[in-house]
Amino acid sequence: MNDIANNLSAVNADIQHALTAAGRDKDIVTLLAVSKGQPVTALEKAYAAGQRAFGENYLQEALLKIAALADKNIEWHFIGPIQTNKTKKIAAHFQWVQSIEDIVIAERLNDQRPAGLPALNICLQVNISNEKNKSGVTPDAVFSLAEQCRTLPNLKLRGLMAIPAPTKIFHEQRKIFHKMQLLFKNLNQAGFQLDTLSMGMSEDLVAAIAEGATMVRIGTKIFGLRQ
Ligand SMILES: *Cc1c(COP(=O)(O)O)cnc(C)c1O
């Protein structure tokens, strides 16, 4: 096995251990391989090892990879900040967009989703640590953004995504992910049928899974350092 295949199986084992530790043995956590800054050959190795969902942050870089790997059965997730002039290509080339933080971008993606493609899966990105100048909608504005997105027929609201302020302290990690879990539950109690809680990266995936993550987004632990 090459390094990437080894790393992937180690990360998948970490996910299984975290699920067991959380008493969530029957649950499935989707692993999103975050491949920004990695060459096409790295994605090919991960694909050969069975990985199917890949996350990219930068549109130009992503489009090159999507074209190079067009013959493969890959699910592409856009997870980076979205500028208005990028929405058309994002709507055309991705299956998921996890970094929605305002209705203007959501409406553009909805309007620009090509006819004939299924609805674009979206997550609302939440600025859960309330950090200044960071991406994401504030926790108290999530509900109204979700209501607005619900009316857009070419988008399918799947859930929430967050990148908390980094900390190495496990109970601090859990505390902030717990807030996400509560937001997610509140939305579902209000009638949204969300199935995706996207949280947890290389350094905090155990805490995220303990707090109900259904998708983790892992880059460095699979591919090593970015170029
Ligand atoms: C880069 C990135 C990741 C992966 O981070 P690692 O620390 O390399 O695992 C996950 N989510 C988002 C939104 C990212 O931009």
The ligand as an SDF file (V2000), in Angstrom:
LIG
                    3D

 15 15  0  0  0  0  0  0  0  0999 V2000
   -8.6590   22.5900    4.6240 C   0  0  0  0  0  0  0  0  0  0  0  0
   -9.9940   22.2880    5.1670 C   0  0  0  0  0  0  0  0  0  0  0  0
  -10.2350   21.0730    5.8450 C   0  0  0  0  0  0  0  0  0  0  0  0
   -9.1810   20.0250    6.1280 C   0  0  0  0  0  0  0  0  0  0  0  0
   -8.2540   20.4770    7.0530 O   0  0  0  0  0  0  0  0  0  0  0  0
   -7.1010   19.4960    7.5970 P   0  0  0  0  0  0  0  0  0  0  0  0
   -6.6630   20.1730    8.8440 O   0  0  0  0  0  0  0  0  0  0  0  0
   -6.0510   19.4460    6.5410 O   0  0  0  0  0  0  0  0  0  0  0  0
   -7.7090   18.1670    7.8610 O   0  0  0  0  0  0  0  0  0  0  0  0
  -11.5380   20.8320    6.2740 C   0  0  0  0  0  0  0  0  0  0  0  0
  -12.5310   21.7070    6.0540 N   0  0  0  0  0  0  0  0  0  0  0  0
  -12.3330   22.8730    5.4130 C   0  0  0  0  0  0  0  0  0  0  0  0
  -13.4940   23.7940    5.1870 C   0  0  0  0  0  0  0  0  0  0  0  0
  -11.0720   23.1970    4.9610 C   0  0  0  0  0  0  0  0  0  0  0  0
  -10.8850   24.3680    4.3320 O   0  0  0  0  0  0  0  0  0  0  0  0
  1  2  1  0
  2  3  1  0
  2 14  2  0
  3  4  1  0
  3 10  2  0
  4  5  1  0
  5  6  1  0
  6  7  2  0
  6  8  1  0
  6  9  1  0
 10 11  1  0
 11 12  2  0
 12 13  1  0
 12 14  1  0
 14 15  1  0
M  END
$$$$
